[in-house]
Amino acid sequence: MPAGTATRARIALVALVVLAGCEVFHSDSENLVRQQRAERERRIAGMRTATQQAAPGRRLTGDALAVAVRGRTHIFAYAVAPGGTARRYVEYSFFRADGHFVYRNSQWATDPDGREGDRWRVSDEDLCVVSGEFTPDERCYALTALPDGRVQYFIHAPGDETDGLLTKVTDEIRDGAAP
């Protein structure tokens, strides 16, 4: 191949790489990780906005925190289901008096007894939950009570970018297990 043709071929290859955005030159797993990271950043930005716009409630600690959850179901209703489908989606978090945590939702987590090993506890400042539906790790939340009786959940994860962010607000609280 003449020298000029080889040079043009190299230039064309470089241009192709630049125009393709290099996406095609990464593995599927690298692309998935990049997409998941972008989705996490989008969700965290939304949580930051919600936290800034939320009227803060009265912080629940100690006995008041335990009373707010023990033997009760916190219900969260959404107009959009996970995955973006426009339909009502409901989550139920039941804090059994014996420390067992029961997570249910209207889509895929439907066992009224929840998962074995799921649990909740109250520290002086936080509600901490282990829910195998999401992660085997314990996650903790600072709870605040709004004047209308709803409860706000703020993530308590020191050192994490989500620490202090509002993650959800109850739509209803019922004594006992959810229907």
OpenMM code with the backbone's topology and positions (N, CA, C; nanometers):
from openmm import Vec3, app, unit

residues = "MET PRO ALA GLY THR ALA THR ARG ALA ARG ILE ALA LEU VAL ALA LEU VAL VAL LEU ALA GLY CYS GLU VAL PHE HIS SER ASP SER GLU ASN LEU VAL ARG GLN GLN ARG ALA GLU ARG GLU ARG ARG ILE ALA GLY MET ARG THR ALA THR GLN GLN ALA ALA PRO GLY ARG ARG LEU THR GLY ASP ALA LEU ALA VAL ALA VAL ARG GLY ARG THR HIS ILE PHE ALA TYR ALA VAL ALA PRO GLY GLY THR ALA ARG ARG TYR VAL GLU TYR SER PHE PHE ARG ALA ASP GLY HIS PHE VAL TYR ARG ASN SER GLN TRP ALA THR ASP PRO ASP GLY ARG GLU GLY ASP ARG TRP ARG VAL SER ASP GLU ASP LEU CYS VAL VAL SER GLY GLU PHE THR PRO ASP GLU ARG CYS TYR ALA LEU THR ALA LEU PRO ASP GLY ARG VAL GLN TYR PHE ILE HIS ALA PRO GLY ASP GLU THR ASP GLY LEU LEU THR LYS VAL THR ASP GLU ILE ARG ASP GLY ALA ALA PRO".split()
positions = [
    Vec3(0.0858, -0.1165, 0.0000),
    Vec3(0.0000, 0.0000, 0.0000),
    Vec3(0.0903, 0.1227, 0.0000),
    Vec3(0.0675, 0.2195, -0.0889),
    Vec3(0.1494, 0.3410, -0.0931),
    Vec3(0.1393, 0.4164, 0.0400),
    Vec3(0.2448, 0.4921, 0.0727),
    Vec3(0.2530, 0.5634, 0.2003),
    Vec3(0.1361, 0.6591, 0.2202),
    Vec3(0.0950, 0.7303, 0.1153),
    Vec3(-0.0169, 0.8255, 0.1268),
    Vec3(-0.1476, 0.7559, 0.1580),
    Vec3(-0.1689, 0.6377, 0.1015),
    Vec3(-0.2928, 0.5626, 0.1252),
    Vec3(-0.2968, 0.5133, 0.2702),
    Vec3(-0.1839, 0.4656, 0.3209),
    Vec3(-0.1766, 0.4179, 0.4596),
    Vec3(-0.2035, 0.5321, 0.5568),
    Vec3(-0.1492, 0.6497, 0.5278),
    Vec3(-0.1724, 0.7659, 0.6132),
    Vec3(-0.3195, 0.8047, 0.6123),
    Vec3(-0.3806, 0.8059, 0.4944),
    Vec3(-0.5237, 0.8391, 0.4841),
    Vec3(-0.6083, 0.7358, 0.5600),
    Vec3(-0.5678, 0.6094, 0.5528),
    Vec3(-0.6419, 0.5042, 0.6232),
    Vec3(-0.6331, 0.5247, 0.7747),
    Vec3(-0.5154, 0.5615, 0.8226),
    Vec3(-0.4998, 0.5887, 0.9672),
    Vec3(-0.5827, 0.7093, 1.0090),
    Vec3(-0.5819, 0.8141, 0.9305),
    Vec3(-0.6610, 0.9346, 0.9599),
    Vec3(-0.8093, 0.9004, 0.9602),
    Vec3(-0.8525, 0.8198, 0.8647),
    Vec3(-0.9940, 0.7796, 0.8585),
    Vec3(-1.0317, 0.6986, 0.9808),
    Vec3(-0.9428, 0.6103, 1.0264),
    Vec3(-0.9695, 0.5297, 1.1453),
    Vec3(-0.9809, 0.6189, 1.2694),
    Vec3(-0.8899, 0.7135, 1.2829),
    Vec3(-0.8955, 0.8071, 1.3964),
    Vec3(-1.0251, 0.8877, 1.3917),
    Vec3(-1.0635, 0.9353, 1.2753),
    Vec3(-1.1879, 1.0109, 1.2609),
    Vec3(-1.3085, 0.9254, 1.2973),
    Vec3(-1.3070, 0.7987, 1.2576),
    Vec3(-1.4155, 0.7081, 1.2907),
    Vec3(-1.4276, 0.6914, 1.4422),
    Vec3(-1.3142, 0.6754, 1.5082),
    Vec3(-1.3144, 0.6610, 1.6542),
    Vec3(-1.3711, 0.7863, 1.7191),
    Vec3(-1.3292, 0.9017, 1.6759),
    Vec3(-1.3773, 1.0276, 1.7321),
    Vec3(-1.5272, 1.0438, 1.7066),
    Vec3(-1.5708, 1.0175, 1.5838),
    Vec3(-1.7121, 1.0322, 1.5503),
    Vec3(-1.7997, 0.9313, 1.6235),
    Vec3(-1.7488, 0.8136, 1.6477),
    Vec3(-1.8266, 0.7103, 1.7167),
    Vec3(-1.8337, 0.7364, 1.8665),
    Vec3(-1.7551, 0.8288, 1.9144),
    Vec3(-1.7592, 0.8629, 2.0562),
    Vec3(-1.6951, 0.7589, 2.1457),
    Vec3(-1.6216, 0.6700, 2.0917),
    Vec3(-1.5485, 0.5670, 2.1655),
    Vec3(-1.6396, 0.4685, 2.2393),
    Vec3(-1.7694, 0.4888, 2.2404),
    Vec3(-1.8632, 0.4003, 2.3113),
    Vec3(-1.8509, 0.2570, 2.2623),
    Vec3(-1.8350, 0.2403, 2.1327),
    Vec3(-1.8289, 0.1064, 2.0755),
    Vec3(-1.6996, 0.0341, 2.1094),
    Vec3(-1.6025, 0.1049, 2.1628),
    Vec3(-1.4742, 0.0432, 2.1937),
    Vec3(-1.4617, 0.0042, 2.3404),
    Vec3(-1.5727, 0.0090, 2.4141),
    Vec3(-1.5747, -0.0357, 2.5533),
    Vec3(-1.6592, -0.1611, 2.5613),
    Vec3(-1.6346, -0.2389, 2.6642),
    Vec3(-1.7132, -0.3612, 2.6814),
    Vec3(-1.8553, -0.3258, 2.7237),
    Vec3(-1.9450, -0.4213, 2.7078),
    Vec3(-2.0833, -0.4006, 2.7508),
    Vec3(-2.0892, -0.3692, 2.8993),
    Vec3(-2.0059, -0.4361, 2.9784),
    Vec3(-2.0100, -0.4113, 3.1232),
    Vec3(-1.9600, -0.2712, 3.1566),
    Vec3(-1.8591, -0.2223, 3.0871),
    Vec3(-1.8124, -0.0850, 3.1093),
    Vec3(-1.9211, 0.0153, 3.0734),
    Vec3(-1.9891, -0.0088, 2.9624),
    Vec3(-2.0979, 0.0800, 2.9216),
    Vec3(-2.2119, 0.0762, 3.0222),
    Vec3(-2.2457, -0.0424, 3.0734),
    Vec3(-2.3516, -0.0553, 3.1739),
    Vec3(-2.3146, 0.0200, 3.3013),
    Vec3(-2.1924, 0.0052, 3.3468),
    Vec3(-2.1475, 0.0758, 3.4674),
    Vec3(-2.1572, 0.2262, 3.4466),
    Vec3(-2.1171, 0.2740, 3.3312),
    Vec3(-2.1243, 0.4173, 3.3000),
    Vec3(-2.2695, 0.4648, 3.2997),
    Vec3(-2.3593, 0.3854, 3.2401),
    Vec3(-2.5016, 0.4216, 3.2380),
    Vec3(-2.5609, 0.4206, 3.3796),
    Vec3(-2.5231, 0.3217, 3.4605),
    Vec3(-2.5735, 0.3155, 3.5978),
    Vec3(-2.5233, 0.4340, 3.6798),
    Vec3(-2.3990, 0.4711, 3.6593),
    Vec3(-2.3429, 0.5866, 3.7301),
    Vec3(-2.4182, 0.7142, 3.6929),
    Vec3(-2.4467, 0.7300, 3.5642),
    Vec3(-2.5211, 0.8484, 3.5181),
    Vec3(-2.6622, 0.8494, 3.5769),
    Vec3(-2.7268, 0.7331, 3.5824),
    Vec3(-2.8618, 0.7240, 3.6411),
    Vec3(-2.8577, 0.7566, 3.7897),
    Vec3(-2.7580, 0.7082, 3.8619),
    Vec3(-2.7432, 0.7390, 4.0056),
    Vec3(-2.7240, 0.8889, 4.0256),
    Vec3(-2.6408, 0.9507, 3.9438),
    Vec3(-2.6178, 1.0949, 3.9547),
    Vec3(-2.7460, 1.1729, 3.9276),
    Vec3(-2.8272, 1.1263, 3.8326),
    Vec3(-2.9550, 1.1917, 3.8027),
    Vec3(-3.0495, 1.1803, 3.9230),
    Vec3(-3.0555, 1.0610, 3.9837),
    Vec3(-3.1431, 1.0420, 4.1000),
    Vec3(-3.0972, 1.1261, 4.2185),
    Vec3(-2.9673, 1.1304, 4.2421),
    Vec3(-2.9150, 1.2094, 4.3546),
    Vec3(-2.9433, 1.3574, 4.3325),
    Vec3(-2.9312, 1.4056, 4.2104),
    Vec3(-2.9636, 1.5463, 4.1817),
    Vec3(-3.1105, 1.5734, 4.2141),
    Vec3(-3.1988, 1.4815, 4.1790),
    Vec3(-3.3405, 1.4964, 4.2118),
    Vec3(-3.3645, 1.4957, 4.3615),
    Vec3(-3.2927, 1.4100, 4.4331),
    Vec3(-3.3060, 1.4048, 4.5794),
    Vec3(-3.2558, 1.5353, 4.6428),
    Vec3(-3.1476, 1.5895, 4.5895),
    Vec3(-3.0964, 1.7175, 4.6421),
    Vec3(-3.2011, 1.8281, 4.6256),
    Vec3(-3.2631, 1.8317, 4.5081),
    Vec3(-3.3667, 1.9314, 4.4821),
    Vec3(-3.4841, 1.9125, 4.5769),
    Vec3(-3.5291, 1.7893, 4.5932),
    Vec3(-3.6408, 1.7612, 4.6841),
    Vec3(-3.6063, 1.8001, 4.8277),
    Vec3(-3.4840, 1.7733, 4.8693),
    Vec3(-3.4405, 1.8068, 5.0051),
    Vec3(-3.4416, 1.9579, 5.0255),
    Vec3(-3.3929, 2.0323, 4.9265),
    Vec3(-3.3890, 2.1781, 4.9362),
    Vec3(-3.5291, 2.2379, 4.9403),
    Vec3(-3.6238, 2.1759, 4.8707),
    Vec3(-3.7595, 2.2300, 4.8617),
    Vec3(-3.8505, 2.1836, 4.9753),
    Vec3(-3.8100, 2.0808, 5.0478),
    Vec3(-3.8964, 2.0239, 5.1523),
    Vec3(-3.8983, 2.1118, 5.2764),
    Vec3(-4.0189, 2.1306, 5.3299),
    Vec3(-4.0314, 2.1972, 5.4596),
    Vec3(-3.9889, 2.0948, 5.5646),
    Vec3(-3.8902, 2.1287, 5.6464),
    Vec3(-3.8423, 2.0296, 5.7434),
    Vec3(-3.9452, 2.0055, 5.8535),
    Vec3(-3.9552, 1.8809, 5.8922),
    Vec3(-4.0448, 1.8438, 6.0015),
    Vec3(-3.9704, 1.8456, 6.1342),
    Vec3(-4.0377, 1.7951, 6.2367),
    Vec3(-3.9804, 1.7846, 6.3717),
    Vec3(-3.9046, 1.6528, 6.3807),
    Vec3(-3.7778, 1.6587, 6.4153),
    Vec3(-3.6924, 1.5394, 6.4215),
    Vec3(-3.7460, 1.4425, 6.5263),
    Vec3(-3.7566, 1.3165, 6.4874),
    Vec3(-3.8003, 1.2114, 6.5788),
    Vec3(-3.6771, 1.1383, 6.6303),
    Vec3(-3.6641, 1.1287, 6.7602),
    Vec3(-3.5517, 1.0586, 6.8220),
    Vec3(-3.6022, 0.9775, 6.9399),
    Vec3(-3.5196, 0.8856, 6.9859),
    Vec3(-3.5489, 0.8081, 7.1060),
    Vec3(-3.6857, 0.7409, 7.1036),
    Vec3(-3.7601, 0.7583, 7.2146),
    Vec3(-3.8918, 0.6951, 7.2276),
    Vec3(-3.9899, 0.7425, 7.1205),
    Vec3(-3.9855, 0.8702, 7.0855),
    Vec3(-4.0773, 0.9223, 6.9836),
    Vec3(-4.0528, 0.8536, 6.8491),
    Vec3(-3.9288, 0.8244, 6.8186),
    Vec3(-3.8946, 0.7543, 6.6950),
    Vec3(-3.9471, 0.6112, 6.6999),
    Vec3(-3.9273, 0.5440, 6.8110),
    Vec3(-3.9761, 0.4064, 6.8251),
    Vec3(-4.1280, 0.4004, 6.8125),
    Vec3(-4.1980, 0.4945, 6.8746),
    Vec3(-4.3452, 0.4982, 6.8678),
    Vec3(-4.3917, 0.5229, 6.7240),
    Vec3(-4.3177, 0.6000, 6.6480),
    Vec3(-4.3561, 0.6326, 6.5105),
    Vec3(-4.3511, 0.5115, 6.4178),
    Vec3(-4.2748, 0.4083, 6.4560),
    Vec3(-4.2608, 0.2931, 6.3667),
    Vec3(-4.3093, 0.1606, 6.4258),
    Vec3(-4.2855, 0.1349, 6.5516),
    Vec3(-4.3142, 0.0037, 6.6106),
    Vec3(-4.4610, -0.0350, 6.5920),
    Vec3(-4.4827, -0.1493, 6.5251),
    Vec3(-4.6178, -0.2005, 6.5064),
    Vec3(-4.6986, -0.1260, 6.4020),
    Vec3(-4.6333, -0.0466, 6.3209),
    Vec3(-4.7029, 0.0349, 6.2209),
    Vec3(-4.6529, 0.0052, 6.0799),
    Vec3(-4.7375, 0.0394, 5.9838),
    Vec3(-4.7008, 0.0291, 5.8428),
    Vec3(-4.6938, 0.1690, 5.7844),
    Vec3(-4.5804, 0.2003, 5.7257),
    Vec3(-4.5629, 0.3267, 5.6533),
    Vec3(-4.5916, 0.2976, 5.5066),
    Vec3(-4.6809, 0.3760, 5.4483),
    Vec3(-4.7257, 0.3544, 5.3114),
    Vec3(-4.6803, 0.4706, 5.2236),
    Vec3(-4.6244, 0.4347, 5.1079),
    Vec3(-4.5737, 0.5326, 5.0125),
    Vec3(-4.6401, 0.5047, 4.8778),
    Vec3(-4.7120, 0.6000, 4.8249),
    Vec3(-4.7827, 0.5817, 4.6965),
    Vec3(-4.7206, 0.6717, 4.5908),
    Vec3(-4.7037, 0.6162, 4.4709),
    Vec3(-4.6411, 0.6877, 4.3608),
    Vec3(-4.7292, 0.6779, 4.2367),
    Vec3(-4.7273, 0.7800, 4.1533),
    Vec3(-4.8040, 0.7803, 4.0284),
    Vec3(-4.7304, 0.7072, 3.9169),
    Vec3(-4.6000, 0.6880, 3.9340),
    Vec3(-4.5181, 0.6216, 3.8331),
    Vec3(-4.4470, 0.5030, 3.8983),
    Vec3(-4.4581, 0.3861, 3.8373),
    Vec3(-4.3935, 0.2654, 3.8875),
    Vec3(-4.2457, 0.2645, 3.8495),
    Vec3(-4.1652, 0.1837, 3.9194),
    Vec3(-4.0254, 0.1703, 3.8790),
    Vec3(-4.0170, 0.1317, 3.7315),
    Vec3(-3.9232, 0.1887, 3.6631),
    Vec3(-3.9109, 0.1644, 3.5196),
    Vec3(-3.9809, 0.2696, 3.4368),
    Vec3(-4.0547, 0.3625, 3.5041),
    Vec3(-4.1154, 0.4736, 3.4330),
    Vec3(-4.2565, 0.4522, 3.3831),
    Vec3(-4.3180, 0.3376, 3.4148),
    Vec3(-4.4555, 0.3129, 3.3714),
    Vec3(-4.5508, 0.4022, 3.4489),
    Vec3(-4.6376, 0.4730, 3.3786),
    Vec3(-4.7334, 0.5636, 3.4429),
    Vec3(-4.8511, 0.4831, 3.4972),
    Vec3(-4.8345, 0.4338, 3.6200),
    Vec3(-4.9435, 0.3646, 3.6898),
    Vec3(-4.9129, 0.3677, 3.8383),
    Vec3(-5.0167, 0.3599, 3.9176),
    Vec3(-5.0030, 0.3677, 4.0634),
    Vec3(-4.9151, 0.2536, 4.1143),
    Vec3(-4.8235, 0.2899, 4.1993),
    Vec3(-4.7289, 0.1959, 4.2596),
    Vec3(-4.7254, 0.2275, 4.4083),
    Vec3(-4.7412, 0.1257, 4.4931),
    Vec3(-4.7467, 0.1469, 4.6372),
    Vec3(-4.6437, 0.0584, 4.7068),
    Vec3(-4.5732, 0.1171, 4.8038),
    Vec3(-4.4796, 0.0434, 4.8887),
    Vec3(-4.5314, 0.0433, 5.0318),
    Vec3(-4.5093, -0.0696, 5.1004),
    Vec3(-4.5517, -0.0849, 5.2395),
    Vec3(-4.4304, -0.1258, 5.3219),
    Vec3(-4.4026, -0.0514, 5.4275),
    Vec3(-4.2951, -0.0856, 5.5204),
    Vec3(-4.3584, -0.1100, 5.6566),
    Vec3(-4.3646, -0.2385, 5.6965),
    Vec3(-4.4257, -0.2764, 5.8239),
    Vec3(-4.3152, -0.3074, 5.9236),
    Vec3(-4.3190, -0.2369, 6.0353),
    Vec3(-4.2196, -0.2516, 6.1410),
    Vec3(-4.2816, -0.3339, 6.2539),
    Vec3(-4.2715, -0.4672, 6.2416),
    Vec3(-4.3327, -0.5528, 6.3427),
    Vec3(-4.2705, -0.5250, 6.4787),
    Vec3(-4.3508, -0.5384, 6.5829),
    Vec3(-4.3056, -0.5088, 6.7189),
    Vec3(-4.1875, -0.5959, 6.7604),
    Vec3(-4.1742, -0.7147, 6.6999),
    Vec3(-4.0636, -0.8050, 6.7359),
    Vec3(-3.9329, -0.7715, 6.6648),
    Vec3(-3.9301, -0.6627, 6.5861),
    Vec3(-3.8080, -0.6211, 6.5163),
    Vec3(-3.7960, -0.6733, 6.3751),
    Vec3(-3.8917, -0.7557, 6.3312),
    Vec3(-3.8894, -0.8041, 6.1926),
    Vec3(-3.9431, -0.6935, 6.1019),
    Vec3(-3.8746, -0.6694, 5.9920),
    Vec3(-3.9160, -0.5694, 5.8947),
    Vec3(-3.9805, -0.6398, 5.7762),
    Vec3(-4.0988, -0.5934, 5.7355),
    Vec3(-4.1689, -0.6520, 5.6217),
    Vec3(-4.1843, -0.5442, 5.5152),
    Vec3(-4.1166, -0.5661, 5.4017),
    Vec3(-4.1304, -0.4754, 5.2876),
    Vec3(-4.2191, -0.5434, 5.1846),
    Vec3(-4.3186, -0.4699, 5.1367),
    Vec3(-4.4040, -0.5171, 5.0274),
    Vec3(-4.4253, -0.4030, 4.9306),
    Vec3(-4.4638, -0.4390, 4.8072),
    Vec3(-4.5051, -0.3370, 4.7113),
    Vec3(-4.6121, -0.3947, 4.6207),
    Vec3(-4.6715, -0.3101, 4.5426),
    Vec3(-4.7840, -0.3520, 4.4589),
    Vec3(-4.7406, -0.4196, 4.3300),
    Vec3(-4.6118, -0.4401, 4.3120),
    Vec3(-4.5650, -0.4954, 4.1859),
    Vec3(-4.5009, -0.6326, 4.2011),
    Vec3(-4.3959, -0.6454, 4.2808),
    Vec3(-4.3216, -0.7705, 4.2842),
    Vec3(-4.2931, -0.8245, 4.4240),
    Vec3(-4.2930, -0.7451, 4.5260),
    Vec3(-4.2689, -0.7929, 4.6629),
    Vec3(-4.4046, -0.8053, 4.7315),
    Vec3(-4.4631, -0.9248, 4.7261),
    Vec3(-4.6017, -0.9405, 4.7696),
    Vec3(-4.6199, -1.0342, 4.8887),
    Vec3(-4.5134, -1.0939, 4.9399),
    Vec3(-4.5259, -1.1867, 5.0528),
    Vec3(-4.5611, -1.1084, 5.1796),
    Vec3(-4.6761, -1.1367, 5.2420),
    Vec3(-4.7174, -1.0612, 5.3608),
    Vec3(-4.6251, -1.0801, 5.4812),
    Vec3(-4.5387, -1.1832, 5.4762),
    Vec3(-4.4437, -1.2068, 5.5854),
    Vec3(-4.3063, -1.1482, 5.5566),
    Vec3(-4.2872, -1.0942, 5.4380),
    Vec3(-4.1582, -1.0368, 5.4026),
    Vec3(-4.0513, -1.1430, 5.3865),
    Vec3(-3.9277, -1.1018, 5.3981),
    Vec3(-3.8133, -1.1919, 5.3802),
    Vec3(-3.7531, -1.2283, 5.5146),
    Vec3(-3.7117, -1.3526, 5.5259),
    Vec3(-3.6448, -1.3983, 5.6470),
    Vec3(-3.5156, -1.3185, 5.6655),
    Vec3(-3.4887, -1.2767, 5.7866),
    Vec3(-3.3661, -1.2024, 5.8160),
    Vec3(-3.3798, -1.0517, 5.8054),
    Vec3(-3.4869, -1.0035, 5.7458),
    Vec3(-3.5067, -0.8578, 5.7390),
    Vec3(-3.5436, -0.8086, 5.8783),
    Vec3(-3.4898, -0.6922, 5.9146),
    Vec3(-3.5119, -0.6430, 6.0505),
    Vec3(-3.5003, -0.4909, 6.0549),
    Vec3(-3.5484, -0.4369, 6.1658),
    Vec3(-3.5358, -0.2941, 6.1898),
    Vec3(-3.4947, -0.2736, 6.3347),
    Vec3(-3.4361, -0.1564, 6.3601),
    Vec3(-3.4004, -0.1175, 6.4965),
    Vec3(-3.3984, 0.0342, 6.5030),
    Vec3(-3.4099, 0.0838, 6.6243),
    Vec3(-3.4036, 0.2274, 6.6473),
    Vec3(-3.2836, 0.2555, 6.7357),
    Vec3(-3.1992, 0.3480, 6.6899),
    Vec3(-3.0928, 0.3991, 6.7759),
    Vec3(-3.1489, 0.5273, 6.8368),
    Vec3(-3.0715, 0.5990, 6.9140),
    Vec3(-3.1209, 0.7251, 6.9717),
    Vec3(-3.1647, 0.8234, 6.8642),
    Vec3(-3.0973, 0.8207, 6.7513),
    Vec3(-3.1190, 0.9213, 6.6482),
    Vec3(-3.1812, 0.8689, 6.5190),
    Vec3(-3.1660, 0.7404, 6.4891),
    Vec3(-3.2002, 0.6889, 6.3568),
    Vec3(-3.2851, 0.5630, 6.3597),
    Vec3(-3.3548, 0.5413, 6.2485),
    Vec3(-3.4208, 0.4154, 6.2180),
    Vec3(-3.3271, 0.3415, 6.1232),
    Vec3(-3.2897, 0.2184, 6.1576),
    Vec3(-3.2002, 0.1404, 6.0731),
    Vec3(-3.2725, 0.0142, 6.0284),
    Vec3(-3.2590, -0.0189, 5.8996),
    Vec3(-3.3337, -0.1276, 5.8383),
    Vec3(-3.2407, -0.2163, 5.7559),
    Vec3(-3.2642, -0.3470, 5.7651),
    Vec3(-3.2023, -0.4425, 5.6736),
    Vec3(-3.3163, -0.5003, 5.5919),
    Vec3(-3.3104, -0.4823, 5.4610),
    Vec3(-3.4117, -0.5340, 5.3701),
    Vec3(-3.3426, -0.6026, 5.2533),
    Vec3(-3.3484, -0.7349, 5.2531),
    Vec3(-3.2843, -0.8127, 5.1484),
    Vec3(-3.3418, -0.7887, 5.0102),
    Vec3(-3.4569, -0.7230, 5.0011),
    Vec3(-3.5118, -0.6896, 4.8692),
    Vec3(-3.4200, -0.5920, 4.7961),
    Vec3(-3.3405, -0.5179, 4.8727),
    Vec3(-3.2568, -0.4139, 4.8127),
    Vec3(-3.1082, -0.4362, 4.8339),
    Vec3(-3.0694, -0.4688, 4.9563),
    Vec3(-2.9279, -0.4880, 4.9866),
    Vec3(-2.9169, -0.5644, 5.1182),
    Vec3(-2.8116, -0.6412, 5.1356),
    Vec3(-2.7931, -0.7102, 5.2637),
    Vec3(-2.7395, -0.6169, 5.3727),
    Vec3(-2.7026, -0.4961, 5.3337),
    Vec3(-2.6446, -0.4006, 5.4272),
    Vec3(-2.7522, -0.3222, 5.5017),
    Vec3(-2.7230, -0.2875, 5.6254),
    Vec3(-2.8139, -0.2038, 5.7031),
    Vec3(-2.8091, -0.0609, 5.6495),
    Vec3(-2.9269, -0.0005, 5.6380),
    Vec3(-2.9374, 0.1400, 5.5958),
    Vec3(-3.0118, 0.2156, 5.7045),
    Vec3(-2.9638, 0.3355, 5.7331),
    Vec3(-3.0228, 0.4142, 5.8414),
    Vec3(-3.0816, 0.5449, 5.7882),
    Vec3(-3.1838, 0.5923, 5.8601),
    Vec3(-3.2574, 0.7115, 5.8206),
    Vec3(-3.2866, 0.7966, 5.9424),
    Vec3(-3.2780, 0.9274, 5.9232),
    Vec3(-3.3281, 1.0228, 6.0216),
    Vec3(-3.4727, 1.0503, 5.9816),
    Vec3(-3.5650, 1.0406, 6.0766),
    Vec3(-3.7063, 1.0632, 6.0463),
    Vec3(-3.7527, 1.1940, 6.1086),
    Vec3(-3.8374, 1.2651, 6.0353),
    Vec3(-3.8995, 1.3860, 6.0876),
    Vec3(-4.0497, 1.3759, 6.0667),
    Vec3(-4.1246, 1.4343, 6.1599),
    Vec3(-4.2708, 1.4338, 6.1514),
    Vec3(-4.3176, 1.5700, 6.1021),
    Vec3(-4.4041, 1.5679, 6.0014),
    Vec3(-4.4638, 1.6904, 5.9488),
    Vec3(-4.5909, 1.7218, 6.0270),
    Vec3(-4.6347, 1.8469, 6.0281),
    Vec3(-4.7563, 1.8834, 6.1016),
    Vec3(-4.8808, 1.8034, 6.0602),
    Vec3(-4.8855, 1.7558, 5.9343),
    Vec3(-5.0020, 1.6795, 5.8878),
    Vec3(-4.9935, 1.5303, 5.9214),
    Vec3(-4.8896, 1.4886, 5.9951),
    Vec3(-4.8755, 1.3496, 6.0371),
    Vec3(-4.7881, 1.2642, 5.9471),
    Vec3(-4.7532, 1.3136, 5.8293),
    Vec3(-4.6646, 1.2368, 5.7414),
    Vec3(-4.5231, 1.2365, 5.7984),
    Vec3(-4.4454, 1.1372, 5.7584),
    Vec3(-4.3086, 1.1226, 5.8075),
    Vec3(-4.2115, 1.1298, 5.6900),
    Vec3(-4.1069, 1.2097, 5.7066),
    Vec3(-4.0017, 1.2234, 5.6056),
    Vec3(-3.8842, 1.1322, 5.6433),
    Vec3(-3.8269, 1.0673, 5.5431),
    Vec3(-3.7082, 0.9827, 5.5607),
    Vec3(-3.5887, 1.0525, 5.4975),
    Vec3(-3.4875, 1.0812, 5.5792),
    Vec3(-3.3627, 1.1393, 5.5309),
    Vec3(-3.2528, 1.0345, 5.5479),
    Vec3(-3.1750, 1.0124, 5.4449),
    Vec3(-3.0682, 0.9128, 5.4497),
    Vec3(-2.9626, 0.9552, 5.5511),
    Vec3(-2.9216, 0.8610, 5.6370),
    Vec3(-2.8114, 0.8861, 5.7291),
    Vec3(-2.6988, 0.7900, 5.6920),
    Vec3(-2.6044, 0.8406, 5.6151),
    Vec3(-2.4910, 0.7621, 5.5674),
    Vec3(-2.3683, 0.8530, 5.5639),
    Vec3(-2.3113, 0.8822, 5.6812),
    Vec3(-2.1967, 0.9731, 5.6861),
    Vec3(-2.0872, 0.9339, 5.5871),
    Vec3(-2.0396, 1.0336, 5.5142),
    Vec3(-1.9342, 1.0115, 5.4160),
    Vec3(-1.9855, 0.9783, 5.2773),
    Vec3(-2.1140, 0.9436, 5.2655),
    Vec3(-2.1721, 0.9116, 5.1353),
    Vec3(-2.2347, 1.0378, 5.0776),
    Vec3(-2.2374, 1.0474, 4.9460),
    Vec3(-2.2943, 1.1662, 4.8817),
    Vec3(-2.4445, 1.1793, 4.9044),
    Vec3(-2.5088, 1.0729, 4.9505),
    Vec3(-2.6533, 1.0785, 4.9762),
    Vec3(-2.6864, 1.1181, 5.1195),
    Vec3(-2.5859, 1.1305, 5.2052),
    Vec3(-2.6112, 1.1619, 5.3461),
    Vec3(-2.6914, 1.2911, 5.3599),
    Vec3(-2.8016, 1.2825, 5.4366),
    Vec3(-2.8843, 1.3995, 5.4628),
    Vec3(-2.9895, 1.4285, 5.3578),
    Vec3(-2.9950, 1.3462, 5.2521),
    Vec3(-3.0925, 1.3722, 5.1457),
    Vec3(-3.2273, 1.3076, 5.1772),
    Vec3(-3.3331, 1.3789, 5.1432),
    Vec3(-3.4691, 1.3278, 5.1577),
    Vec3(-3.4890, 1.2172, 5.0555),
    Vec3(-3.5340, 1.1013, 5.1009),
    Vec3(-3.5525, 0.9904, 5.0081),
    Vec3(-3.6986, 0.9552, 4.9873),
    Vec3(-3.7845, 0.9751, 5.0899),
    Vec3(-3.9271, 0.9520, 5.0704),
    Vec3(-4.0070, 1.0114, 5.1847),
    Vec3(-4.1376, 1.0240, 5.1596),
    Vec3(-4.2314, 1.0804, 5.2573),
    Vec3(-4.3538, 0.9906, 5.2585),
    Vec3(-4.3985, 0.9540, 5.3786),
    Vec3(-4.5168, 0.8666, 5.3867),
    Vec3(-4.6405, 0.9379, 5.3314),
    Vec3(-4.7290, 0.8585, 5.2736),
    Vec3(-4.8590, 0.9085, 5.2318),
    Vec3(-4.9632, 0.8717, 5.3361),
    Vec3(-4.9332, 0.7664, 5.4111),
    Vec3(-5.0259, 0.7183, 5.5125),
    Vec3(-4.9484, 0.6329, 5.6113),
    Vec3(-4.9953, 0.6308, 5.7351),
    Vec3(-4.9387, 0.5427, 5.8381),
    Vec3(-5.0549, 0.4710, 5.9032),
    Vec3(-5.0432, 0.3363, 5.9123),
    Vec3(-5.1487, 0.2554, 5.9726),
    Vec3(-5.0931, 0.1745, 6.0871),
    Vec3(-5.1739, 0.1541, 6.1895),
    Vec3(-5.1359, 0.0608, 6.2954),
    Vec3(-5.1492, -0.0791, 6.2396),
    Vec3(-5.0541, -0.1663, 6.2733),
    Vec3(-5.0586, -0.3048, 6.2273),
    Vec3(-5.0060, -0.3207, 6.0864),
    Vec3(-5.0273, -0.4432, 6.0356),
    Vec3(-4.9800, -0.4770, 5.9016),
    Vec3(-5.0688, -0.4129, 5.7957),
    Vec3(-5.0112, -0.3875, 5.6808),
    Vec3(-5.0868, -0.3298, 5.5687),
    Vec3(-5.1828, -0.4343, 5.5126),
    Vec3(-5.2871, -0.3880, 5.4487),
    Vec3(-5.3835, -0.4825, 5.3901),
    Vec3(-5.3222, -0.5649, 5.2777),
] * unit.nanometer
topology = app.Topology()
chain = topology.addChain("A")
for resn in residues:
    res = topology.addResidue(resn, chain)
    for name in ("N", "CA", "C"):
        topology.addAtom(name, app.Element.getBySymbol(name[0]), res)
